[in-house]
Amino acid sequence: MRTINQTESDDKVISKLEKMEIEFLLEGIYRACGYDFREYTFPSIRRRVWHRVQAERLTTISGLQEKVFHDPACMRRLIMDFSIQVTEMFRDPEFFKSFRTKVVPCLRELSFVRIWHAGCSTGEEVYSMAILLREEGLYDKTRLYATDLNEEAIVKAKKGIVSLEKMKDYTCNYLRAGGKQSFSQYYSVVGEEVIFDKSLRKNMVFAQHNLVTDSSFNEFNVIVCRNVLIYFNKDLQNKAHSLFFDSLSSSGYLIIGKKESIDFGPYKQKYTELDKEEKIYIKIT
């Protein structure tokens, strides 16, 4: 019979072995595909690894490792698991209301506006921004760049299609965000799907971009990256913040998620806080 101390010791060994297996898996993915998840927060990655182990009807992480490197479809599924796709139209309506009242007046003074939605997922947030800018008379002088690590999400975002069953909640979000029109005027219904008006996409540029490995590709007046950095460890968050800082124009706006922060890193002194609650910052150096 195992003693309590023996059981605790075995659990520690299992934990170390599990962590090593996951590290080997992430290293292999990076070398094989160029996707770098090695500095994502371990608990988040661990949950998604075990989800894929179970979904593939396997029993071990080593078994998953063998399968992903011999089955390209399994590799794609695992990368999809790592690329968290949680989004909705006008998510966190108070943020969009704050953007209307505190950022839009300053954007009116610019001759042209570039906005980068980093980690745009399937595009709901960038379409929300396009609607807001149209209502504020700024859309025609704005270019919206929407990027994500997940290529399949980008393909879906380009189409501007969402499920009809979500529109009741999306309409409530739109109204709470200060929407000025009838939300239904921005889309048409086809069967069980909603297709957003093509005019909303005319100033959008969609592209695959990896915040971990890719560099800056333009200068932006606004960068929106909400609820992405929470999946990064501190070192990786600092890398992303370096990329954002280098990509922002003078007096540009950085917007992150409510559970995210710039306080821990070297960039805290390089921004002034415009809205503490909604995490909107202005670049000052």
C-alpha positions in Angstrom: 0.0 0.0 0.0 1.3 3.5 -0.9 1.8 5.9 1.9 0.5 9.5 1.7 4.0 10.7 1.2 4.5 8.2 -1.7 1.3 9.4 -3.3 2.3 13.0 -3.1 5.7 12.2 -4.5 4.2 10.2 -7.5 1.8 13.2 -8.2 4.8 15.5 -8.4 6.6 13.2 -10.8 3.4 13.0 -13.0 3.2 16.8 -12.9 6.8 17.2 -14.0 6.4 14.6 -16.7 3.2 16.2 -18.0 4.8 19.6 -18.2 7.8 18.1 -20.0 5.5 16.4 -22.5 3.6 19.6 -23.2 6.9 21.5 -23.6 8.1 18.9 -26.1 4.8 19.2 -28.0 5.0 23.0 -28.2 8.6 22.9 -29.3 7.7 20.5 -32.0 4.8 22.6 -33.2 7.1 25.6 -33.4 9.8 23.8 -35.4 7.3 22.1 -37.7 4.9 24.9 -38.4 6.3 28.2 -37.0 3.5 28.7 -34.5 5.0 29.6 -31.2 2.8 28.8 -28.2 5.8 28.2 -25.9 5.3 31.3 -23.8 1.5 31.1 -23.5 0.3 30.7 -19.9 0.7 27.0 -18.9 -2.7 26.4 -17.3 -4.5 27.6 -20.5 -2.3 25.5 -22.8 -2.7 22.5 -20.6 -6.5 22.6 -20.6 -6.5 22.8 -24.4 -4.0 20.0 -24.8 -6.1 17.7 -22.7 -9.2 18.7 -24.5 -7.6 17.6 -27.8 -6.3 14.4 -26.2 -9.9 13.5 -25.3 -11.4 14.7 -28.6 -8.9 12.5 -30.5 -9.9 9.6 -28.3 -6.3 9.2 -27.0 -5.1 8.7 -23.4 -1.8 10.5 -23.2 -0.1 13.7 -24.3 2.6 11.6 -25.9 0.0 9.9 -28.0 -1.3 13.3 -29.1 2.3 14.3 -30.0 2.7 11.3 -32.2 -0.6 12.0 -34.0 -0.2 15.7 -34.7 3.2 15.1 -36.4 1.8 12.4 -38.6 -1.7 13.8 -39.3 -1.8 17.4 -40.6 -5.6 17.6 -39.9 -5.0 16.8 -36.3 -2.3 19.5 -36.2 -4.7 22.0 -37.6 -7.3 21.0 -35.0 -4.9 21.5 -32.1 -3.8 24.9 -33.4 -7.4 25.9 -33.6 -7.8 24.8 -29.9 -4.8 27.1 -29.0 -6.2 30.0 -31.0 -9.0 31.0 -28.6 -12.0 32.3 -30.6 -14.2 34.1 -28.0 -15.9 37.2 -29.4 -19.2 38.9 -30.1 -20.6 42.1 -31.6 -20.1 45.1 -29.4 -18.7 43.0 -26.6 -18.4 45.0 -23.4 -20.7 47.8 -24.6 -19.3 50.3 -22.1 -16.0 50.2 -24.0 -17.6 51.2 -27.2 -19.5 53.9 -25.5 -16.3 55.2 -24.0 -14.6 55.0 -27.4 -17.4 57.1 -28.9 -17.1 59.9 -26.3 -13.4 60.0 -25.5 -11.5 58.8 -28.6 -13.7 59.7 -31.6 -13.5 63.5 -31.0 -9.7 63.3 -31.3 -9.9 61.1 -34.4 -12.0 63.8 -36.1 -8.9 66.0 -36.1 -6.9 63.6 -38.2 -6.9 63.6 -42.0 -6.7 59.8 -42.1 -7.1 57.1 -39.4 -5.5 53.7 -39.2 -6.9 51.2 -36.6 -5.4 47.8 -35.9 -7.5 45.0 -34.3 -4.8 42.6 -33.2 -6.3 39.1 -32.4 -9.5 39.9 -34.3 -10.8 36.3 -34.1 -13.8 35.9 -36.5 -14.2 39.6 -37.0 -17.2 40.6 -34.8 -15.2 43.4 -33.0 -13.9 45.0 -36.2 -17.4 45.0 -37.8 -18.6 46.6 -34.6 -15.9 49.3 -34.9 -16.8 49.9 -38.5 -20.5 50.5 -37.6 -19.5 52.9 -34.8 -17.2 54.8 -37.2 -19.9 55.0 -39.9 -22.3 56.5 -37.4 -19.7 59.0 -36.3 -19.0 60.0 -39.9 -15.4 58.7 -39.7 -15.5 55.5 -41.7 -14.7 56.9 -45.1 -11.3 58.2 -43.9 -10.4 55.1 -41.8 -8.6 51.9 -42.7 -9.2 49.0 -40.4 -6.6 46.3 -40.2 -7.8 43.0 -38.7 -5.3 40.3 -37.9 -5.2 37.0 -36.1 -2.9 34.0 -35.7 -5.7 31.6 -36.8 -6.0 31.5 -40.6 -9.4 29.9 -40.5 -10.7 32.7 -38.3 -9.4 35.3 -40.8 -11.2 33.5 -43.7 -14.5 33.6 -41.7 -14.0 37.2 -40.7 -13.6 38.3 -44.4 -17.0 36.8 -45.2 -18.8 38.9 -42.5 -21.2 36.1 -41.7 -22.6 35.3 -38.2 -25.3 33.1 -36.8 -28.8 34.6 -36.8 -29.5 33.2 -33.4 -26.9 35.6 -31.9 -28.5 38.7 -33.2 -30.8 39.3 -30.3 -27.9 39.6 -27.9 -25.8 41.5 -30.4 -28.6 44.0 -30.9 -28.8 44.6 -27.1 -25.1 45.1 -27.0 -25.3 47.6 -29.9 -28.0 49.7 -28.2 -26.1 49.6 -24.8 -23.0 50.8 -26.7 -24.8 53.9 -27.9 -25.9 52.8 -31.3 -27.7 55.5 -33.2 -29.6 53.6 -35.9 -31.6 50.4 -36.3 -29.0 47.6 -36.0 -30.8 45.6 -38.7 -29.9 48.1 -41.3 -26.3 46.9 -41.3 -27.0 43.3 -42.3 -29.2 41.0 -44.3 -30.6 37.7 -43.3 -30.0 34.6 -45.4 -31.5 31.4 -44.0 -30.0 31.0 -40.5 -27.2 33.4 -41.1 -26.6 37.1 -41.1 -24.4 38.8 -43.7 -23.0 42.2 -42.9 -23.3 44.9 -45.6 -20.4 44.9 -48.1 -19.9 48.6 -47.5 -18.7 47.9 -44.0 -15.9 45.8 -45.5 -14.6 48.2 -48.1 -12.0 49.8 -45.8 -11.0 46.6 -44.0 -7.8 44.7 -44.5 -7.7 41.1 -43.1 -4.4 39.2 -42.7 -2.8 36.5 -40.7 -0.3 37.9 -38.1 1.5 36.3 -35.2 2.0 38.6 -32.3 4.8 36.3 -31.0 7.0 36.1 -34.1 5.9 38.8 -36.6 7.0 42.4 -36.7 5.2 45.8 -37.1 3.7 46.3 -40.5 2.4 49.9 -40.3 1.9 52.9 -38.1 -1.5 53.1 -36.4 -3.5 55.8 -34.6 -5.4 53.1 -32.6 -4.5 49.6 -31.6 -7.2 47.4 -30.1 -6.0 44.1 -28.6 -8.6 43.0 -26.0 -8.6 39.7 -24.2 -5.6 38.2 -26.0 -2.7 39.1 -23.7 -4.2 37.2 -20.8 -3.1 34.0 -22.5 0.5 35.2 -22.6 3.1 34.9 -19.9 4.8 38.1 -18.7 7.7 37.8 -21.1 5.4 37.4 -24.1 3.2 40.2 -23.0 6.2 42.5 -22.9 7.1 41.4 -26.5 3.6 42.3 -27.6 3.6 45.6 -25.8 7.0 46.4 -27.5 5.3 45.6 -30.9 2.3 47.8 -30.1 4.4 50.7 -28.8 6.6 50.7 -32.0 3.5 50.5 -34.1 1.6 53.4 -32.5 1.8 56.9 -33.9 2.6 59.8 -31.5 -0.4 60.3 -29.2 -1.9 57.0 -30.5 -4.4 55.0 -28.5 -3.7 51.5 -27.1 -6.8 49.5 -25.9 -6.5 46.3 -24.0 -8.9 44.0 -22.1 -10.3 44.7 -18.7 -8.3 41.9 -17.1 -5.1 43.0 -18.8 -2.6 45.5 -17.7 0.5 47.5 -18.7 1.5 48.1 -15.0 3.9 45.3 -14.6 6.2 46.1 -17.6 8.5 48.8 -18.8 5.8 50.6 -20.8 3.7 51.9 -17.9 5.5 55.3 -18.0 5.1 55.6 -21.8 1.3 56.0 -21.7 -1.2 58.2 -19.9 -4.5 56.7 -18.8 -7.6 58.0 -20.7 -10.1 55.5 -19.3 -9.0 53.4 -16.3 -12.1 51.1 -16.4 -12.0 50.4 -20.1 -8.2 50.2 -20.3 -7.7 53.0 -22.9 -4.3 54.5 -23.0 -2.6 57.3 -24.9 1.1 57.0 -26.0 3.1 59.9 -24.6 6.7 59.1 -25.6 
